[in-house]
Amino acid sequence: MTETNGERRNRLLWRTRRGARELDGLLMPFAESILSSGGSDQIALLEEFLAYPDPVILDWVFDRQVPEDPAMAQLVQQILKFSRAHRS
């Protein structure tokens, strides 16, 4: 069975709900932005990012570690930049 765009979008948004308030606040708005304006490559990279466990993602976004994959490191920087630009 093939997943529709709406199903993929809903699944991706659901996966941004990590249960840690810090991550939810970073990832949910960023994912919504990517889904509305990003290309399929960016969406695929975000899906790959969301496959990592919460402790790893927390280390990345709190700058305790840097992802070895340059594309993943760039995505983390995009998430942080987006978050800084859209703080209320």
PyMOL commands that set and color helices and strands:
alter all, ss='L'
color gray80, all
select helices_A, chain A and resi 5-15+21-37+40-50+54-61+70-85
alter helices_A, ss='H'
color red, helices_A
deselect
rebuild
show_as cartoon
